[in-house]
Amino acid sequence: MRAVWLKEFGGPEVLVAGDAPDPVPAAGQVLIEVAFANITFVETQFRAGGGGPFRAEPPLIPGNGVGGVISAVGEGADLGLVGKRVVTSTGGSGGYAERVAVDADAVFEVPDGLALDAAVAILADGRTATALVTAARIRPGERVLVEAAAGGVGGLVVQLAKAAGAEVVGAAGGAAKTEHVRERGADLAVDYREPGWAEKAGEVDVVFDGVGGEIGTASFGLLKPGGRMLIYGLSSGSWTEVSEEDAAARGVTVIRGLGGPAEMRAFTESALAEAAAGRLEPVIGQRFPLARAADAHAVMQSRGALGKTLLEV
């Protein structure tokens, strides 16, 4: 089969298309003919130097989220799964390829009425966004700040927070992104590349911090007493540094954990169902053929991506 290899850590150019052995489903596994592979910002960080939650050494086939059709099953797996449209995580590698083999209990059947590419775009980002908004316990009328609001997770958080009755401030980098955030339903969009952006954003009850670094620190300063800060990403390259003492002195609750495997599976199922019902809409801003994974990473790394980036297999 065709796949994309990471032979060494480095810039986007280290992602090179080539051949790979066809996977064979082991007992309890299914074989998926991949149609779309999801790219996350975390994957660009791993490619650059092995950072992030996934630990492995090259050579390997990167990629964690895929969608396609089950073509075969291993011993003990349900034969009725053959022909089903599914999305799944691969465990951290193997996703940038024409075929993957995963445990049968790791797949999610795509609901009727939901396109496969949209389901792949929802898989990781929808799960995270749903978990974040659930943990935030937004009350109608509260004011929330969503960092990286033009990204995959941020755009979905904007939608879910609005549905919960919040006034949403979306923060993003650059005029094109802030315009996109306004079009996607935020009540106010601010450009955090501009001086004074935090003052324009104003006080908030909740911060969804997917950027970290100086932007996360500035966002923390906007929280009212009794506010909540959900720290889940570090696209800036560093986590927001908030001590328990500082948070307690401000009367702020800092939330970092979003749940175990069972909870995250439920959040994924919820996000897929909401998308199928038309109440949650991912934005697929960039599509690249599998062989151009390097170009996809370059766009994401340059901060030029809007919404979700997919590889078309």
Beta strands, then each sheet from edge to edge (+ up, - down):
strand 1: 2-6
strand 2: 15-19
strand 3: 29-39
strand 4: 65-73
strand 5: 85-89
strand 6: 99-103
strand 7: 107-109
strand 8: 143-146
strand 9: 167-172
strand 10: 188-191
strand 11: 204-209
strand 12: 223-231
strand 13: 253-255
strand 14: 284-289
strand 15: 308-312
sheet 1: 1+ 2-
sheet 2: 6+ 3- 4+ 5- 7+
sheet 3: 6+ 3- 15+ 14+
sheet 4: 10+ 9+ 8+ 11+ 12+ 13+
end
